[in-house]
């Protein structure tokens, strides 16, 4: 092990001493081609590592406790070839360098996934100023000082499951309450990556966790991924302004490029820049109101969305108990940064499928915006937050 120089990871980030093993080409590699030694580090006094989960059906999932992140997901394609279907980096150095290679690749995002308008939260008549990191708004709990860049503790581990745990102190990035959260990842024998987020608090706060994996099922993330066929089980969506903050409306998808109730290739509708929602986001970066959520309860046994690659035959089905699904088509990819295996990802290379409460729910519920009451993100002492997300992989021939 060799010591690397201190990394200064952007404004407001503490200096981190990163002790890391260099790549050893003779070391054992994962099915996805990762070197576990490249994830052995010490950051701010806490160790990071690469954890590999497997089942008996040829599925392998690699994760790191840095941000509770999914690093790779390898599943068989139509020719039974192991195929890595998510974007990421192949070393801890790049994940930790939020100045030169910022990303939320595969992260367990919290305390509040997506955006809160004006980085402001009002609870019990008291207003809390949150960390503003996106056009004056709070995105993903405050960006590079949020949970995606914290070191989770590994609380339990088997060959097919791992439990990550994190304690977020009262006042972290402005949020009230000390929150104790866990993210449990389990690889099941039906080739499902099952994810359960749980949390408690000692003071009323908001919690909205998700997994932020970027999916490319084609097996070649050096090329645009808009040929992937997307299905979203949703009749309605929440339109947003130019800063991706929902306007408060809940609109029908009928007759718009937001209608994925009949599966179709993303490239068919993402080109419609005459539609303001596509034009503003330069693609899709929107929340859909899932039909699987009714009367305040989500049905995580029904398909909320799916993604399919005609090239590899890989089909991904999404299940969740959450009311919303944020679909993001890699509109800010194409940075020129060399990522996993040295590949530079192009714009629109991937699709994120993030289960969640609706973006900016705290503001909309406080303002009593009609239709948002079932997207309640508030958590009180004595209550338990529970969010379930499952990614099921199969081959469609």
C-alpha positions, 0 to 999 in steps of 0.5 A: 500500500502506498500513500497518495497526496492529499486530495482537495475535493472542491469547495466546502469539502474537507481534505482527505488523505487517501491511502490506496493500492495501485492497480495490480494486473496479476491480482484477482479480478471480478467478472466485470474486470475490476481489481478489488485492490483498486478500492482498498483505501482510507478516506478521512480515517475510514476504510473503503473496499470493493464488495462482490455479491453473486448468485448461482445464475451467473449474476455478479454485483460489485459495490463499494461502501464509498457512497454505498455505490453499485460499481458494476452489475454483470448479467448474462446476455442472449448468448450467455455472455457476462455483460456489465450493464452500469456505468462507473469508475474502476478505482476509488481515486476517481469516485473520491475526486469530486473536483475532477471526476464528479459523479453519483454513479451507483450511489445510495443517495440521501438525505433527500434524493432529487431537488428541493426548491431554494434549498429551504425546508420548513418543519414545525414553523421553523425554516432550515437553510439547506446546502445549495448546490444546483442553481440555488436549489438543494440537489441529492442532499447537497451534492458532494457533501451529501451521502453519495460521498460518505463512507458507509459502514459495512454492518453485515455481509454474505456471499449474496447480500450486504448491509451498509449503514450511515449516521447523518448528524443533526444539521448536516448540510442544513437538515434537521435531525440525526438520521440513522440509515441503512441500504441493504443490497441482495442478489437473488437467484432470479437475477434480481438486485433487491435494494431496501432503504431504511431510516430513523430520526431523533427529530422531524426531518425529510428522508428520500433515498434512492439508488442512482445507477446509470444503465446501459444494457447494450454492452458497449457504453462507448456508444449512445444508448438511446436505442434502448426500449423504455416502458414506464407504467405511468399515466401522468408526470410532473412537468418542471421548469428550466432548473428541473424544479416541478411546477406543481402541475401533474399532467397526463402523458397522453399525446406527449413525448412523455408517454412510455406506456407503450414501450419504444426506443428512447431515440424515437421521442427524445429528439422532439425539441419542440416540446419544452420539457425535452428542450429544457432538459436536452433529453429526459430528466423528469419524474413520472407518477407511477400507476403502481402507487394508489391510495397512498400505497405502492405495489412493488409486485407490479412492474413500474418500468422496464428497459430493454436492449435489442442488441444484447436481449437483456431486459431490466424490470423495475419494481418499487413501493415509491410513488415516483420514478425519476428517469434521466437519460445521461444528458450531462454525460459526454464530459470526456472523462475516462471512466470504467476501463478507460471508456469516455461515455457519450451524451445519452449513453445511459438511463437512470431509473430512480424510485423516489418521492416526487422532487420538491415534495417538501415545498409542494406539500407545505404549499398544499399543492393538489395531488402531492399529498401522497408523496409525503417525505416527512419522518418523525421520531418513532417512525421508520422510513422504508423504501424498496427498489428491485432491478430484475434482469432477464433475457428476451429472445 
